[in-house]
Amino acid sequence: MIQRSVIVIFLLALGLPFPVFAATDGSISGTVATAGGKPLSDAVVELYASNGQLLATTKASSTGDYQFPTVPFGDYEVRSKSPGDGEVRAPVHVNSGANTPVNITFEKKAPGKSGEIVVLGQRRSSVASSVREVGSKDIAVMPQGEDIKLPKLIATITPGVVQGPFGQTFIRGNHANIQYQIDGVQLPDSPSNTFGEAFSPRNIDHMEIITGGIPAEYGERLAAVVNIITKSGEEMPGATASISYGSYNTMTPSLEVSGSSASGSFKYYLSGNYSKTDRGLDTPQPTSETSQQQGGSEAVHDKANNDNEFFKLDWVGTNDRLSLIGFNERGYFQIPTYPKAFLPTAPFFQPGFVDNFGNTGGFNYLPAATDDDQTERNRYTQLVYKHQISGDTFFQLAPYYKGSEIKVRNDPVNDLAAKDLIPGSAPSSFSEDKKTDNYGLKGDLTTRLGPANKVKTGFQYQSSKTSGPLEVISGQGAVAASDGQPATAPMTTTSDDNGVDKGVFEAVYLQDEVTATQWLTLSLGLRYDATQFMFADQKPTDAMLQPRVGISLLLTDSTRLHLFYGKLFQPAPAENLRDTFNTLSGGAQELTPYDIKAEKDDFYEIGIDQGLPGPQVLSLTYWYKLAENMLDDAQLLNTSIAQPYNFKKGFAYGTEVSLAGQFSDRWGDFINYSYEIARGKGISGGLFAFPQGQGAPSDDYVYLDHCQINTGNAGVRYRDGGLWWTLQSTYGSGLRTGPDNSKSLPTHVTEDTTLGYGFLKSQSWLSELKVSGDVLNITDNRYPISVANGFNGSHYSAGREYFLHLSKEI
């Protein structure tokens, strides 16, 4: 068995200190000189936030070099002053984990001008990554604004992202394995069958989404890394209240409070919001009993409500910073049913029926009277201590905790009623009361070995425990008499799963970013991950050493080529439902060994970014993943409970094209298109999740059900003073369905728009009042998200919706 002490041994072997740079931090460095190249050792360099607040001051060395070693990713302004030479300024964008070279030249050219600042590779990361960024000001002027759900926000602005039927986010052929970082600390996963979102975009100051070329500092969930920098307290205390109301009786009131002490050494930010709606989940019913092409507009037994509270407290000293972050989230969801007028009549619900997507037989049917619901809760706390040891060395240490609860209340009488209405059907009813506790500790250290060499190392330890009862009742459908065989009555079987599942995750990494020249940056990393699962009858382990190499080459001042190769290790969740799946899915009669393995990938990426006037950035990227034991999920009957399994082999590849930026001071835009193929073959783990003799993918390569071959999104934004208007659109060729996922659902296009106005500061009551209105899915395209696949059988997107938002500083 792999021992946890491997972390200590690895760090000692490297000769590095045990408490060990925040994943969200980058840096700025450069030189200050005259036009003739003479270093200006007396030059002062200042770093300002985008709102004009002074953040840090330094002085150039005797050789003219300067640096700001730890700068959270985002937008800044660098200013430099030199006695007798005046002052120069330039906007600068910093990427996480990357150094931004900023060279300053003083030259008296004309009255009022004293020099220039050259920012190399501006708005293009110096590391070999595919990155998309968004800030709080951008989120505020999107349709739905800060009320938008985090998965939709990510899918709206990022190439190749597809939303699943109940909150999943599929990226680059992966099944939902996304890593969220909150101020540099990885947020543990919620249980697999939750519908709510633990973190609200309302609390985001700025965010980056890394979808490829992921450096060694990141591990475990690697479909994408979502780095979130949360809001912090403003210099002047204040509060903002807002409320939204719209379609399906949806209402969302919220309150934000922030401020700081007079000295600025203590800052606080708090927020709370509540939401309710008559349509919490995407509904299962099609328009009619004869077609699954489009969904109905009615939401039946589909109410939901949610509350979310968040706080962040910062203590800032000369060389130290202490941040305490926490949130609490609770969600309630009714499980949607069919309208009373929607009856299981022939031929749509008959076992021999074949629909227009190639699916055979009936599907999961819940009568209108069915009263199933689900309650969820997430609690999270992290304490982050940052200390600057010297101008070249910095470390962070962060303990964290996340607790999740999920309770499902069932209605067995109505859940199983379909067996009497639909011949041959096998309805089910399940209840659950699960609790998951995650405890973790993360440490990171960064140091500069020279002006062109930045080394980072770190570790992470996390322990997870899941416990609580799960009960599933399956009504096996009656079989009609035929060929002299008598009819059989419906049967009911019950399975109980009340075990305690434990898992431990450990990781250490070493990463070196070398600026070989001002045009060439190398990112060299080595990571080691290990997992140990502790179930009642087994203790499976897995581990992997992962080298990762990135090359970033500035071909010109406006053209960047990036290449990446890396090994990726993606473990399965620490959850074991073999007993339930074996009993209810017709699997093996005896409890089979737990054989689910971690996915191990070879990942390749090559891309080129071209700066255009505006400024705009045009990007073209090709990526390829070769997977061993590729992970996917199988769902338990008509429930949202998912059990991972492994394809023996798998691959995914794709091409992405994107354009984003400004084409004037008032107009901004983005457009993304991706082509993706994701396939797997054979089963190497989790065969118990499939019914005996059917359901399991064949030994031939098959499409993954979360693969959408063509995906696109685009948006245009206008801002002028207090006025804004945004139009966004998404396009998809449809997720997979039919035998072996051989067919795709219909192509769909949706459009969302918002128009708003904010009154500027004045003496009237209108001061700082903002009003906006949204229209979502303008063309009322109620397309199928999934058909005859998983929980509730089918899911359809909402049609046209209208929303009104009001907010005011108080």
N, C-alpha and C positions, 0 to 999 in steps of 0.2 A: 504493500500500500504506500502511496506517495505521502511522505511526511510533510507536515506544515512547516517544519524547520527549513525546508528548501529555500524559503525566502531569505532567512538569515544567512545561510550558507552562500547563496548567490551574491548577496550584497557584500559579504565579507570577501568573497573571491574577487570582486571588482575593486575592493579597497575603498568603498564609499560609505559615508555615514548612514546609519539606519534611518533617523527621521529625515525624510527626504522630501515644484514650480507648478503652478496651476495650469491645467490644460487650456484655460481660456486666455492665457497671457501670451503676448508677443513682445517685441522690443523694437526700439528705434536707435540707430547708431549712424555715425557719419563723421565728416570732417568739416572744419571751418577754416577757410583760407582766403587769401586775396586772389584777384584775377591772375596774378603771376604765379600762384601756387604756394605762396609763403603762408605757413600756418599762423593762425591768430589765436595765440594762447590766452589772450585776455577776453575772448568773446564769451558772452553769456547766452545760453540757449534755454528757452522756456517751452514747456509743453502745456497747451491749453485744451480743455474739453470743447466739444462742439458748441456748447452754450456760452463759451467765453470765460469759464472758470479756470483760474490758474491751478495746475495740478502738480507741477514739479519744475525745479530750476537746477541747472548744472552749469559747469564752466569747462571750456575746452582745455585739454591738456597741453603740455609744451609742444606736442607734435600736432596739435589742432584737432585731436580726436575727442569725441564726446559720445555718451550713450544714455538712454533711458532703459534700464535692463528689464523692467517688468511693467508692461503696458497692456491692460485688457484690450482684446480686439475691439475695433470700432473706429469712429472718425475723430480726428484731432486737428489741431493747428500747431505747427512749430514756428517759433519766433526766435530770432537771434539778434543780439545787440553787440556792437563793437565800438569802443570809444573812438570817435572821430570818423567812423564809417557809417553810422546810422543804424537802421533796423530793417530786416527783411522778414516776410511771413509767407507761409504756404500751408494749404490743407494737406493732411496726411491720413492715409488709411492703413490700419494695422490689422494683420491677420493673426489668428491664434496660432501659437507655436512657431511663428515665423519672425525673422528680423526684417525690418523695413529700412533700407539704406536711404539716408537723407543727407546729401552733401550741400554745404552752404558756401557760396562764393560772394565776397564783398567787392563791388566795383562801382565807383561813382560814374554813372552813365549820363544822368540828366538831373535837373533839380527835382527833388522829391523821390529819386530812385537811388538806392544804394547797393543793389546786388540782386542775386537770385538764389533760389533753392531748387535743386534738382532732386526729384523723388524717383528713384529707379523702379520700374515695374509697378507704378502706382495702380492700385485696385486690382492687382493680380498677385496672388500669394507667391512667396518665394519658395514654398514647399510644394511637393508634387501632389496636389489635391484638387478634387472637383468640389468647389465651395459655392454656396448661395447664401447671401446675407439679407437681413431685414431688420429695421429698427422700429422703435415704438411709434415714431411719427408716421412711418409707412403703414403700420398696422392700423393706426387710428383712422386713416382715410380709405381703407379697404371696405368693400361691402361687409356688413356686420361689425366692422370695427373691432374693438376689444372683446366683443361678445363671440367672435369667431372661435370655433373649436380648433385645438392645436393640430389634429390630423388634416383638417381642411386647409388651414393656413399653410402647412408644409406642402400639401398637394397642389396648392394654387400657384406657388412661385418656383417650384423645383422641377427640373427635368426628370421624367421617368418615374413619377410617383403616382400610385393608384390607390384609391380608397376602397376598402372592403365593405361588406354589407352591414357590419356593426362596429365600426370604429377602427378596424385594422388599417395599417399603412404599409403597402407593399412597395419595395424599392429594389430595382435591379435584380429581379429574380429571387429575392429573399422573402421568406414568409414572416413578415412583421418584426424581425429581430433588430429593432432600433434602440440605440443607446442615447439616453437623455442625460446631459450634464447640467447641473444647477450650480453656477458660479464655480466650475471646475471640479465638482464632485458628482460621480455617477449616481443617478437615481435608480434604485432597485426596481425590478419589474413588478407590476401588479399581477394578481392571479389571471390565468389565461382566459377565463370566461367573463371578464368584466366589460361593461359597456361605457362607463364614465371615463372622463379624463382627469387625472389627478392634478395636473398643473394648468393654470389659466393663463392665456396670452396677455391678460390684463396686467400681469406682473412682469412682463418682459421689457427690458430696456433695449436690448438688441440681441439678435440670435443669428447663428450661422449653422448651416446644414452641410456637413461633409459627406458626400456620397461615394467618393472613390479616392484612392491613394491615401488610405488612412494610416497615419504614423504609428509607431510602436507604442506610444503612450496610451493608446486606446485598445481595449480588448473586450471580449465576451459577446456583446451584441454589436455586430459590425455590418448590418445592412446599411446603416448610416449613423453618423454621430450628430446629434442636435445639441449644440453648445448654446446655453442660455445664460446671459448676464441679466440678473434681475434688477429692478429699479431700486434706487437707494434714496435717502432723504435729501430734499432740496435745502438750499441755504436758508430760504425764508419759509417758516412754517405755513402750512395751508392744507386745504382739503378740497376734493372734487366729488360731487354727487352726480350720479347719472341714472337714467332709467330708459328702458327700451320696451316697445310693445309691438306685436305683429301677428301674423297668421298663426292659426292653430292656438289662439289664445295664449301666445308666448309672451312672457313678461320677465324682464331682468333688471332689478334695481341693484346698484352697487355704490360703494363709498371707498375713497382712497384718502389717506392722511399721511403727510410726510413733513419732515423738518429736521433741524439740527440745533446743536448748542451754539452759543454765541461764538465760541472759538472754532467751531467746525470739527472738533475732535470726536463728537458723538453725533450720529445720524440715525434717523428712524424712518421706516416706511411700513405702512399697514394698509391692507385692503380687505374688503369683504364683499361678496356678491351672492345673490340668490336668483335662481331661475326656475320657471315652471312652464310647461307646455302640454298641449293635448296630443302632440306627436313627438314622443321621445326617441323611438326607434323606427327604422325604415319598415314599412308595412309589408306583409307577405302576400296580399291578395292581388291577382291580376285584374284587368278591367272586366273580364267576363269568364264564364266557365269553359269557353271554347278556345281561348288564346292566352298565351303567356307573354305576348309581345310587349304589352304596356301595362303599367300599374294603375289602380284606381286612386282617387284623390281622398277617399275617406280613411280616417284614422280611427280604428275601433279598439277600445281597451288599450290605449297607448299613451296614457299620461305619464309624465316624468317631472321630477323636481330635483334641484341640486343646490347645495350651498358650498362655498369655498372661501376659506379665510387664510390670509398669508401675512407674515411679518418678516422684516429684516432689520436688524440692529447692527450698526457698525461703530467700532471704536478705533480711531486712527491716531497713531503716534508717529514719531520721526522715522523709526525703522520697523514698526510693528503695526499690524492691523488684525483685529479680531472681529469676525462676523458671525452672528447667530441668525439662522434662517429656519423658518418652520411654516408648515401649512397643514390645514385640516380640510378634507373634502368628503362630502357625503352625497350619495346619489340614490334616487329611487326610480324604478322603471316598472311599468306594467308591461307584460308580454303581449304584443299585439295579436289580435284574432281577425276573423273574417266577418263581414257584415251579416246580419241575420238573413238578408235576402240572398246571400251567396250560398247555394246548396251544393253538396257533392253529388251532382247528377252525371249521367253518362253523356259523352264518353270521356270527359276530361279526367275524372278520378279513377277510371277503371285500370286494373293492372296491365291490360293489353294495349293501352293507349300510348301512342308515340307522338310527342309534341313536335312543333316546328323547329326545335333545336336538337332533335334526336334523342331526347330523354324518354325512357319507357316507363309505363306504370303511373300510378297516382303519386301524390306527394303528401307531406305532412299537413294535416288539417286540424285546426283548432276551432271548435264551434264558438259562436259569438258570446256565449255565456261563460266561457272559461275564464277563471280568475287566477292566473299565475302572475307573480311579481318578483322583483329582485331588488335588494338593498345592498349598497356598497359603501365602504368607508376606507379612506386612506389618511394616515397621519405620518408626518415626516419632520425630522429635525436634523440639522447639521451645524456643527461648530467648526469654523475655519480660522486657523491661526496662520498668519503670514509674517515672516521675519526676514528682513534684508540684513544678511551677515556682513556684507561689504558691498562696494559698488559693483562687484562682479558675481556675487553669490547670494542666492535667495532660496528659502525653503517654505513649504506649506505642509501643515498637518491637519487632517480633518476627520474626526469621528462622525458617524451618522447613523440614523435609525429610521426605518420605515415599517409601519404596521398596516396591514390590509385585512379587511373583513368582507366577506360576501355571504349573504343569506338569500336563498331562493325558497319561496313559499309556493307549493304546488296545489293543484285542484284535481285530484285523481279521477273523480267522477266524470268531469267534463273533458279532462285530458285524454281519457281512454274511450270517450264516446264515439270517436271516429270509427272504431272497429265494428260498431253496429251499423254505421252509415255507409261505410266504404268497404265492400268485399275485398278481402286480401290485404287490407292495410295493417300496419303494425305501429299504432300510436304508442306514446310513452309519456310518463309523468315522473318528474324528479324534484327532489328537494335537497338543500345543501346548507351547511353552516360552517364555512371554512375560515380559518384565521392564519395569516402568514406574518411572521416577524423576520425582519432583516436587520442585522447589525453589521457595521462595517467600519474600517479605518483605512484612510488613504493618505499617503505621504509622497511628496515630490520635491526634488532639489534641482536647481539649475545653476550652472556656473559657467563663466567664460574663461577658456584657456588662452584666449587672445582675442583681438578685435574681430577675427574672422571665424571663430570656433566656439560654438555654444553647445554645451553638454547638458543633457537632462537625464535624470534617473528617478525611479519611483517604485512604489509598491502599493498593492491593495489587498485587503483581506475582507471577506464577507461571509457571514454565516446566515443561512436561511432555514426556517422551520415552518412547515405547514401541517395543520391538524384540523380535525373536525369531521363530522359525519356527512356522507353523501348517500342518498337513497334514490334508486331509479326503479320504476315499475314499468315493465314493457308488456303490452297486450299483443300477443301474437295473433294475427288475423285468422279468421275462419277460412277453411278450404272447402270449396263446393264439391259435392259428390261428382265423380266422373269415372268412366270405365269400370263400373261396378264397385268403386271404392266409396265407402261412406263419407259423408261430410264430417269435418272435425270442428269442434267448438273453439272459440277463442280461448287462449291460455294466458295466464298472468304469472310472470315470474318476478322475483324481487332480488336485488343485489345490494349489499351494504359494503361501503368502503369507508372505514373509520380509522385508517392507519395514520401514523405520524411520519412524515417525509422530511428528511434533513439533507441539506447540501452545504458544502464549503467551497468557496472559490478563492484562489490565491493567484497573484500575479506580481511579477517584477519586470522592469524594462530598463533599457539603456538606449539613449538616442543621442546622436551627434549631428548637429547641423553645421556644415562647413561651407563658408563663402569662399570658394577657391579664387574667384575673381569677382568683380562687381557685376559680371554677367552670368556667372555659373554658381549655383548652390547645390550641394549634395546633402541629402537627408539619409543617414545610415542608422538603422535601428535593429535591436534584438529584444524580443519579448518572450517570456516564459509564462504560460498559464497552466494551472492544474485545478481539477475538480475532484471532490469526493462526495458521493451520495450515500446516505445511510438510511436504507429502508429496513423493514422488519426482518426480511429474509436475505437481503443482499447488501453489499457495500461496493458498488462499481466505482472505478476511478478512471481518469483519463488525463492526459497532459500533452503539451506540444511546445516545441521551441520554434519561434517564428522570426526569421530574418525579414526585414523590410528595407527596400532601397528606393529612394526617389531622386530624380534629377530634374532641376529646373534651369532652363537656359534662356536667357534674354537674347534673342537673335538680333533685335533692334530695341530702341527705347520703348517701342509700342507693341512688340511681338514676343510672346513667351511660349516656349515649347516645354512640356512637362511629361516625364515618363515615370512609371512606378511598377515595381514588382514586390509582392509580399505574400507570405504565408499567413492565413487567417484561421483562428480557432474559435468555433461558435458552439458552446455546450448547450445541451437541452435544459429546459427548466427542471428544477428539483421536485418533480411531481410524478407519482407512480399510481396509475389507475388500472393496473393489469387485471385485478380481480373483477372489477365492474365490467370492463370491456370483454373479458373472457366469458363472463356469465351471460351478458346481454347481447353481444354481437355474434354469438355462435362460434366463438373461437375455441381454443383447445379446452378439453374437459378438465385438465389439471392446470394449476398455476404455472405458466411458462416462466423461464428466467427473464429478468430484466435485461434487455439486450440493446437498448437505445444508446447510440453513441454520439459523441460530439462531431459536428461537421468540420471537416478540414479542407481548406481551399488553397489553391494557387490563384492569385489574382493579378491580372495585368491591366495596365491602362496607359494610353498615350493620348495627349491632347495638345491643342494649340489655341492660345488666346491672342486676339488681335485688337488693339485699341483703335477706335475710330473717332472722328470728330463728334462732339456733342457735350460731354464724352459718352461714347458707347463702347462696350466690349463684346466682340463676336467670338464665340468659343465653339470648337469642334472636338469631340472626345469619343474615343473608341475604347471599350473595356471588355474583358473576357474573364470568366471565372470557371475553373475546373474543380469540381467538388467530389470529395470522397465522403460517403455517408451523408448525403445531402438531406437536410431536415425539412420536413413538411408536417402538417397536422391532419389528423382524422378526427371527426366529431362524433360524439356519442349519441346515436339515434337522433331524436329531435330535441337536442339540448345545445347550449352554447359551450359545453365542456369539450375541450380539445386535448387530445393526447398526441405528442409528437411521435413520428416514426422516421426511419431513414430509408431513402433510396440508396442502393448500392453505389451508384455513380450518378453524376448529374453535371450539367454545364449550363451556363447562361452567358449571353453576350449581347452587346447592344451598341448603338451609336446615338450620340446626343448632339444637338445643335441648339445654341442659345444666343440671344442678343439682348442686352440689358443696359440701361443707363438713362441719360437725359438727352433730349434733342433741342432743348432751350431751357431758360431759367424756370419756366412754368410747366413744361411738359416732360414727363418721364414715361418709360415704356419697358416692357420685357416680353419676350416670346421664346418658348422652348418647345422642342420636338424631340421625341426619342423613339427609337425602334429597338425592340427587345425580344429575345427568344430565351425561354427557360424550360429545360426538359430534364427528366430523370428516368432511370430504369431500374427494375429489380427492387427487392426489399432486403435490407441488411439489419434492420432493427425495428421492433414494434409491430410484427406481423399479427400479434394478438388484437390489434386495433381494427382488424378487418374481419367481416363474417367469413366463416369457413367456406372455401370453395368459390368465393366471389368477392368483389370489391377491391381486392389488392391490385395495384398496377401490375401490368405484365412485365416480362423481361425485355420487352422492346422499349425504346425511348418514347415517353409520353409527355405531352405538355403539362406543366404544373397549373393547377386551377387558379393560381393568383398571377398568372402571366397575362398581360395585356400587350399585344404586339406593337400597336401604335398609340402613343399618348402625346398630348400636346396641351399647353396652356399659354395664355397671352394676356396682357393687360396694358392699358394706357391710363395715365393719371395727369390731371391738370390741377395746379395749385397757384392761386394768386391772392396774396393777402389772406383774408379769412375764408375765401371761397375754395372749395375743392370738388372735383368730379372724377370718378373712377369707373372704368368699364373693364371687366375681366371675363375671360371665356376659358372653358376646358373642353377637351376633345378626347375621346377614347374609342378604340375599336372593339371594346367589350372583353370582359373576362371569359375564361373558358368554361364550357359545359359539354354535355353529351357523353357518349361512350369514350372512355379514356381521355376525356377533355379534348376531343378531336374537333370540336366546333367552338366558335366564339359567339358571344351575345351580340346584339345589334350595335352598330356604331352610334355614338351619341355625342351631341354638342349641347352645352349649356352656357348661359350668359348671366352674369350678375352685374348690377350697377348701383352706385350710390351718388347722391348729390348732397352737399352739406355746406354750412356757413358758420363761421365762428366770429362772434362780435369781439373786437379787440378791447383792451383795457380802456375804460372810460369811467365817468362819474355816475352813469346811469345804471339801473338794475340789469341792463343787458350785458354789462361788462363780463367777459369771459364765458358767455353763454354760447354753446354749440348746438346746432340743430342739423340733423341729417335724416334722409330717407333712403331705404334700400328697396330694390326689386330683385329677387333671386329667381333664377331659372326663368328668364323673361319669356321664352318661347313655350313654357309649360311642357317640357319634355320629361315625362315620367318613365324613364327607361329602366329596364331590369338590371340591377347590380349583380345578382346571382339568381340562377334558376335551377331548381331540383338539386341543390347542393348545400347540405349542412343545415344549420339551425333554422327552423321554420320553413325549410324547403326553398323559399324564394324571397327576394327582397327587391323593392322598387324605390327609386329616388323620389323625393318630394317634388311636387309640381311647383307652379308659380307661387311665390310668397312675397309679402309686403311687410316692411318694418319701419318704425319711426324711433329715432334716438334723440335724447336730450341730455346734456351734461352742463354743469356750471360749477365754477369755483366758488366755495363758500367760506 
